[in-house]
């Protein structure tokens, strides 16, 4: 379990999740505190996305406990509390093609009716500026933007409500290395500005090294190593060593 001087905002305690006879999470223990950036690594199909979906209440875990800000997440009311206080950057961005950029960024504000469309648009433009996008893109549609710009729009949507925690699902997928590094810089900048907790899942080791404070490796449904990012290269763990250096030979068998 990750350790921090602060009380964790999110804890997964002995979480179990199966789909029929396929056991995905087999006693997952993990925690993250405010101001901490935790990155979960592991091979395809090891349960990284499932762990995020359980934390968000998108999937119901079979056993164990999920605790948010000291309170168990066990009913719809507590799930809604988690969602109201968190942001999410989905793999691929997941922007709505039929909505303008500002409507994508302010989607929650528009659909909850908390503010007028005029105010929502202004807040969206102000948030776009935080991810280095000008007001001129606000009335465009996602198809008119490059992949890197779409990722920045998705980041703006994730931070507009100033969440206490943000989930990032493969935030640099599909981007060239230079654009990916720019997106990573923005993620670090905005997470620090908010003082939020961040939980990221990624295969991209360049992203791991850029955005992580703490790294946890998920293998066969459990965390098999967890430590500071600067220990990746001397972890003393053969699974970490194989994964970090992308070696076919080792205890992890390639998925074929």
Secondary structure, DSSP 8 states (H G I E B T S, - for coil): ----SS-EEEEEEEEEEEETTEEEEEEEEEEEETT-EEEEE--TTSSHHHHHHHHTTSS--SEEEEEETTEE--SHHHHHHHHHTEEEE-TT----TTSBHHHHHTHHHHHHTSS-HHHHHHHHHHHHHHTT--GGGTTSBGGGS-HHHHHHHHHHHHHTT--SEEEEESTTTT--HHHHHHHHHHHHHHHHHHT-EEEEE-S-HHHHHHH-SEEEEEETTEEEEEEEGGGGGG---HHHHHHHHT-SSSSS----
